[in-house]
Structure formats: C-alpha cells, structure tokens
C-alpha cells in the first residue's frame, strides 16, 4: 500500500468532503430548530398573518365604500324631504 503524497491528498480531500457534508447537516438542523422556535415565538405573540391582515383590510375598504354610498343616499333623501316640506 502506497502512502505517497497522492494518497495523503486523497484522504485529506475525503476528510474535507465528509466535514462539509456534516456541516451542511448541522446547518439544516440549526435552521429547522430556529424556524420552529421562531414560529412558536411569533404564535405566542398573537401576530396577525399577512393574508388575514389583507382580508380584513379589504373588508374595511368595502365597508367604508358602502358607508360613503349610504351617506350620499341619506343626504339625497334628506334634501328631497326638505324640498317637499317647503
């Protein structure tokens, strides 16, 4: 069995490849743990999700528009009523 420079470099390259694979595995585990912890933390704070916020925002816009339309109708009816009473 040869223990020349090529063999040493091959073993070193294999060791580095294995270390890189292990580091990627650790990175994935840390990311998963961090994401789970962050999600639990955000859920405990009762933070509204973007989709829910947008839905309520659209409902508020629609309600405001309906209120404006109803106000205009009331004003028109009051003006008509005032004109009849003169």
Buried (B, 14 or more C-beta within 10 A) or exposed (E): EEEEEEEEEEEEEEEEEEEEEEEEEEEEEEEEEEEEEEEEEEEEEEEEEEEEEEEEEEEEEEEEEEEEEEEEEEEEEEEEEEEEEE
